[in-house]
Amino acid sequence: MHKIVSVPNWIRIREEFSILREQAHGRPLIYFDNAATTQKPRAVLDAVRQYYEHDNANVHRGLHTLSARATEAYERARQTVADYIGAAAADEIVFTRGTTESINLVAQAWGGKFLRSADVILLTEMEHHSNLVPWQLLAGRIGATLRFVPVRDDGSLDLDRLSSFLTPEVKLFAFTHVSNSLGTINPIAELCRKAREIGAITVVDAAQSAGHKPVNVQEIGCDFLAFSGHKMCAPTGIGALYGRAEVLNSLPPWHGGGEMIVSVTLEKSSFKKAPHRFEAGTPNIAGAIGLAAAIDYIENIGRAAIFEHDLGLTRYALERFGELPGMRVLGPSGERGAIVGFVMEAAHPHDLTTFADQYGLALRGGHHCNQPLMRRFGVTGTTRASFYFYNTKEEVDGMIEILHKAVKFFQ
Ligand SMILES: Cc1ncc(COP(=O)(O)O)c(C=O)c1O
């Protein structure tokens, strides 16, 4: 049965993003590059400004008022993140620069301690380079093997063959929740359950889902989950890694420096517990505060409502793409993330994206950090439109009109 979600006032919400009133080449901006980064509402900008104007100081080490205020806000932000993704405790949240850094942390700290040369790391063919290259580096260093769950022609994972890939040598299974090129939504709870049956650690790349739909790590049953603030209304340079307490506490530090130690002699050091053990140096305090403000903002709208909105817009866009001749749309036809990747026979994605920009339409053209996936679909790149809750049907109509012009121009 479909859950009933109350409908937010999308028009009023859109007005809180003043950047959406910008023009590009003298035309009203249509911003459809949300999978790369989202725009920021006034509430987030205000939170960052408020912090710098009233509370700015370094965290944890200070005994003065501002330092106490900054520390309190920073640690409160950690609790906000924990609540947002259903973590059992704030200590399960490590602040990082984003998804990429979160995955590198796991690859280095977990991989360095637990991976052996006979072991296998299981990934999928649809991974973003940030969930591929760190594992390649790790496997290369240890001499371990990488294995990949194939992607079917319709953009879904070939789950019928999953059991044949999940053999006892697999020590870690890392996969994306939502594909940034295809929009595919993977059944991550099922993937985690199957991985657990063979004792493998699971890593979920939630870069394209954390701001778009409800995500609860305990329901998913993952060991690690990574996401980026800037893809969900928060500033750039801040993100998080969730690590299940038992696993996170078993990891050694990965970066050394201030903030992460208990005591230091010239010869050796002892380290704090998680999460501070993994946060060497001065953290992105304003970023964490901005992320907490973004989470409050998103929660106020409701992630279920955001998902419904995005889905409706994506379905509408897919329907209207049918009008455009010579257009190949990638990805599943059913429920999917707010991402439409397409290839126009007559134009290179870069040329099409540049053409669209002349009309004020921000798309993204290229391999989207998915080179192996592009190869799998026999293309060098795609053009991608990606939506968020502040986008409208009228903007989709605007895009289709511009793409009609492109079809005429490039034919
Ligand atoms: C699925 C996926 N994973 C990882 C990343 C990397 O995110 P970041 O560059 O914020 O670390 C992205 C960014 O596009 C992504 O779409």
The ligand as a Gaussian input file, in Angstrom:
#p B3LYP/6-31G(d) Opt

LIG

0 1
 C       27.139000       7.756000      -6.418000
 C       28.219000       8.710000      -6.026000
 N       29.187000       8.302000      -5.197000
 C       30.168000       9.117000      -4.802000
 C       30.232000      10.416000      -5.237000
 C       31.353000      11.289000      -4.758000
 O       30.875000      12.300000      -3.959000
 P       31.870000      13.465000      -3.450000
 O       32.532000      14.003000      -4.679000
 O       30.953000      14.439000      -2.800000
 O       32.827000      12.837000      -2.514000
 C       29.271000      10.892000      -6.112000
 C       29.352000      12.267000      -6.646000
 O       28.920000      12.548000      -7.728000
 C       28.233000      10.018000      -6.512000
 O       27.281000      10.429000      -7.341000

